[in-house]
Amino acid sequence: MKKILLFLCLFIAVNAFAQNDENGTYTKIGDQAPSFNFEIEKGKTVNLSDYKGKLILINLFATWCPPCNTELPLAQKQIWDKYKDNKNFEFFVFGREEGWDKLIPYKAKHNFTFPILPDLDRSIFSKFAKQSIPRNILIDQDGKIIYQSIGYEKNEFNSLVKLIGNKLNSSSPTK
């Protein structure tokens, strides 16, 4: 009986470690970004592939998430305010399990000007991960994932900001 119990504990520990090691991520750097439809505004649906040829930053968050609420004001100042007029850049923030009814007031309350879009049923989130927010996914002009992060960490975020700047500054004219 002790051997069976020991085996079960070891099996559970190995599986838990494997899941943590993967961080609940379905995509990896170098993968083609998954295709999906989303509402760009109430009643207007687009597909991610409509933005091919642009550098695309996707942020997956929730209004109730403390690290998300630390990261998004920085994204506003350090990314969106700087690159919002760059025709080669798109930034989409998806509220996991949240609809327009929560996202519109949240956006107004925090004075965010970037698109904050619903992912009410986790259909977008589930293309990239099974757990953990915030997440950032950077997709290059060819539709390949070139950066992913999980959680908010200052140095990691600064690396993302630098990568976006390098990619946009090395591309064709911006305006």
N, C-alpha and C positions, 0 to 999 in steps of 0.2 A: 504493500500500500504506500509506503514511504517513497519507493521508486516512482510510482505512478504520479504521486503528488509533486515530487521533485521535477519529473519530466513536464508536467503541466505548467508548473511555475516557470521553468526554463523556456518552454514554448511561448508562453504569454510574454515574457520579458524580451525574447528575441523579436517577436512580432511587434511589440511596442517600440523597440529600438528602431526597427526597419521603417515603421511609419514616421517616427520622429526624424530619422535620417533623411527621409524624402520630404519632410516638411509639408506633407499633404499636397504636393505640387504635381500636376499632370503634365505640364509643359516644361521644356528646358531650353536654354539658350541654344540657338541654331535651328530650332523647330520652326516650321512654317506656322504662323499664327492661325488659330482656328477661325473659321468663318462663322459669323452669327449676325442676326438681325437685332436691331435695337431702336427704340424710340429716341430720335434726336430732339424732338419736341412733342408735346402732347398731340397724338394723332398722326404723326409723320414718322414712318419707319424707314430706316436705311440699313445697309449691310456694311460690315467692316471693310469688305473688299472695295467698296465705293471710294475708299480713302487710300488705296494703293498708290504708291508714288510719293507718299508723304511719310514723315517721321511721326509715329503715333505713340503717345503715352496713354496707357490705361491705368487708372487707379481704382482699386476695389476697396470699398470702405463701408462703414455703417455710422449713422449719426450718433449712436450711443458709445462708440469706441474711443477711449481716451487717446491711444497713440494716433488714431486717425485724425482726431481733433488737434493734435500737436502738429501733424504733418501737413494737413491741408492749407493752413494759413501760410506756411512756408512755400508750398507749391504755388499758391496765388502770387506771392511776392517774387520768388526766385525763378519760377518757370513761366507761369501764365502771363504775368505783367510784362515780362521780357520778350516772349515769343508769340503772343496772341495774334499779332499782325503778320506773322511769317506764314506765307501761303504754303510752305512746305512742312507745316507742323499742325498736328491736331492733338487735343487733350480731352479725354473722356473720363469722367469720374462716375462710377456706377455704385449706387447704394444697394448693398446686398440685403435682400428681403425688405426693401423699402420702395414705396410708390411715390407718385407725384405729390400726394397729400402730405407726406412728411418732408420730401426733398425741397419743394418750392419754399416753404417757410424757413427751413434750415439754411438754404442758400441765401435768402434775404437777411436772416438774422446775422449771418457771418460776413455779409457783404462780399460773397464770392461772385466772380463774374465768369468763371469757366463753366462749361456744361456739367451739371450734376444730373445724372439720368437714372431711371429706375431699373432695378433687376429684382423685381418682386418675387419671382420664383427661383432665384439663384441660377437661372439657365446660363447666364453669362459667366458668373463666378465659377460654375461647375466645368466650364471649358478649360479653366486654368488650374483649379485647385479644389480640394475637398474641405479645407479648413484654413483658418488664420487670416486675419486682416490687421493692418492695411497691407496691400500688395501693390507693387508697381510693375508694369510690364511695358517695355519699350520695344517697339516694332519698327524695323527699318523700312526704307522705301520699297524694298522687294518683298515685304510681307514676312520677314523672318524676325523671330524674337532675338534681340541682341542684349537684353538686360532684364533681370527679374530680381525683385527683392520681397522680403516678407517682414512685416513689422516695421516700426520706425526706429531708426538709429541714425544719429546726426551725421556720422562719417559716411555711412551708406547713402544717405540722401544727398550729401554733397557730391558723392561720386556720380550719382544719377544726373544732377544738375550739370556737372562738368561734361559728362558724356553727351547730353542733349546739346550743349553749347558747341562742343567739338563737331558733332554731326551736322548741325545746322550751319555752322560757320564754314564747313568744308563743302557744303552743297552749293547749288546754283544760286543766283541772286534771290534775295528773300522777299522783295516787295514788288 
